[in-house]
Amino acid sequence: MTLQEIDNVKITILVDNITDRLLSSSSIVKRPPMVSNQRITKSPIAEHGFSAILEISYFYGNTIKTNKFLFDTGVSKDGVIYNSDVLGINLTDIETIILSHGHFDHISGLISTLRRIKKPIEIIVHPDAFLRRWLVFPNGNKARMDSLNEEEILQAGGIIRKIDQISFLPRNENEIKSKKEGNKANNRLLITGEIPRVTKFEKGFPLQYKE
């Protein structure tokens, strides 16, 4: 299958491990204002981990179509929710959630995000992301990481798609068929699936053990 062109892409960083309120906007980057209505606005929080919204737009048929995806959900339970409120981001029109992998700093805000969205929503995730993980230190101490719970995700409205190979989004458009036109493919976003380690320096997370 061929990856098709898009006309515009907008990436909104919801969670990252740094924030700087003194950075100004530019022609390609829009940052939240520090002052609004003669008051200092709330500051986004920074935390270890990652979450971003990806919006794409393109011509599809005779109209301009837009799709909105959420990539990862941060390390805390409510970091994504807090920052989306500060930035004025609407999460309810997200079509698909994509989880890059199962480490706690990329999945811990999933349930609170699903509860905010309040509708059934597809979650693209590798099957191994559901494995339980531990940190095991050289002195024998260990700590269990947060992990994905399938039942909890389903109860919160998540529709789990375990995918371990290349796939395309938006999903609903890829599944539309017409007797006259055949498949109306709409492959605008590519999910790579697992990327193998091929070099000696890629050792992964040295203290991590998976059940």
Secondary structure by P-SEA (a helix, b strand, c coil): cccccccbbbbbbcccccccccccccccbbbbbccccccccbbbbbcccbbbbbbbbbbcccbbbbbbbbccccccccaaaaaaaaaccccccccbbbbcccccccccaaaaaaaaaccbbbbbbcccccbbbbbbccccbbbbcbbbbaaaaaaacccccccccccccccccccccccccccccccccccccbbbbcccccccccccccc
